[in-house]
């Protein structure tokens, strides 16, 4: 059975994730495609790791945008402080492909 502290942490996380998604949707300067990419990435984040690691091709399929748009969007989201991108270069994951790790930046919503 989960401890009360773990339950509180999970509740805070889901609340913060919702606030993050609401804030990104309200950003009038951000291209709509970039919002889709950001939300697709953040919806895959769960406790306890607080990380998401979908491949670019998966994000492109989820959002019906090109892989190049996903690349531009993740750079934009990182530069604007919405996401932190943990780059792993050529280090392959269990599928034999390299994939980045993403975490949402809560400072973007404050």
N, C-alpha and C positions, 0 to 999 in steps of 0.2 A: 504494500500500500504506500502511496506517495506521501511524503511529509508535507506538512502545512506550508513550510517555506518554499518547497518546490512548486506547490500549487499556486502560491502567490506569485512566484517568479514567472510561471507559465501565463497566468492571467495578465500580468504586466506586459509580457511579451506580446500577447495577442491584442491587447489594447493599443500598445505602441505601433504594432503592425497596421492596425486599422487606421490610426491617426496618420501614419506615414502615407498610406494609400489615399486617404482623403486629401492630404496636403499636396500630393503629386498631381491628383486630378484637378485641384484648384489652381495650379501653376499655369497661368495664361500664356507665359512665354515659351513653355515647353511644347515641342511638336507632339501631336497626338500619338504618333507611332512610338515615340520614346517613352511615353507614359505606359503604353501597352507592354513594352519590353520591361520596364521597371517593375510593374505590377506582376508580370509573369515570373520574374526572378524572385521577388519578395514573397509571393505566395508559396514558393517552394522552401522557404526558410521555416524551420521548426526548432523548438528547444529539444535537446539540451545544447546542440552545437551552435545554434544561431547562425548557421551558414547555409548557403544554397550553392549547388554546383552543377547546374544544367549546362549541357553543351550548347554552343551557339546555334547549331542546326536544330536542336530541340526547341530553343526559344523562338527561332524563326518559324517553325511549324506551329507552335502554340499561338503565335501572334499574327500569322499570315503576312509577315514581312520578309524581306530578303535577309540573308546572312550578313551582307554588307550593312544593312540598316541596323541590325543587332549590334554589330561592331561599333558603328557610329553612336548608337544610343547608349551603349555601356560606357563609352568614353565620355559622352556628354554628362551622363548621370554621375560619373565619378568626378569629373571636373567641377560640376555644380554642387558637389557635396551630398548627393542623394544616396550614393552607394560607395562602399569601399570594396575594391577589387583586389583579391589576393591572387596574384599571378603565379602560375606554376610552370611557365615556359613549356618545355618539351617533356616534362615528367608525366608519364602516362598513368591514367587511373585503371581500374579493373577491366575496362572495356578496351584498353590499349590506346586510348586517346587522351590527350592532354585536356584538362578543363580547369577553368578558373573557379575560385570560391568567391562568393559574394556575401556581403553583410550590409544591412541597411544602416544608414547614418541617421540617428535620431536627432542630431543637431540640426538637420534640415527642417524639422517640424517645430522647432522651438524658436 
